[in-house]
């Protein structure tokens, strides 16, 4: 399912002394099956965009197209419930939203809330728990007896059980150790590939954006600053640093080498394996393209 934001403006607390412009003339197109990363400094508008992707927020101006539904300011929509089923959001620290006495009941809550029978919801729970790398044995356990990482996987399973066509991830690895971050992102990427599901990742991690995204959007002060493939986005690291953003470690390393030899390598590398292989050949050529 495609999603498109067309000249979207959003203001918080309109017509009050606290009115604030959060998004200004934002246009983003997310084709079906794309893995898109949205990056930006705190306050850049990332989270506000996220809440437009399944109509939690409606634009002040412009429109958001989700599948065949257009969402506009001052226009009532009756189909928003269906949109929220098709666009699943994994919020930051989703484990904090667990509340049922068993894992199975927690995972079943979403599907049943959308009219799925209890029997069918339990089938979906069995499938979803496997998708997040846990066994069916967890279904009868209390979610509050699990480790933090397991609780997060259960919360994610609750979103997957609704079988969304689009998955929106809001800093999904926040608070996890390096191993946990890698496992969770690899899980999401596998699901993305297996289901050809559109995936939107809102993240501060430049490593994740460069490794998994087909396309990256840079937000700054409520506006889209730049859109492009990871190689294009990270080919100008100084621009990102000026915006208060980091760059992947491999890009920093390449940048230091190029400054040391006062020469460019010809392309930006996003994996250390590719960089070291090219570096050996580049040095043999005397630091020439």
Secondary structure, DSSP 8 states (H G I E B T S, - for coil): --EEEEEEEEEESTTSTT-EEEEEEEEEEE-TT-EEEEEE-TTSSHHHHHHHTTTSS--SEEEEEETTEEEETT---S-HHHHHHHEEEE-TTGGGG--SSSHHHHHHHHHHHTT--HHHHHHHHHHHHHHTT--GGGGGS-GGGS-HHHHHHHHHHHHHTT--SEEEEESTTTT--HHHHHHHHHHHHHHHHHHT-EEEEE-S-HHHHHHH-SEEEEEETTEEEEEE-HHHHTT-HHHHHHTT----HHHHHHHHHHHHHT---SS---SHHHHHHHHHHHHHTTS--
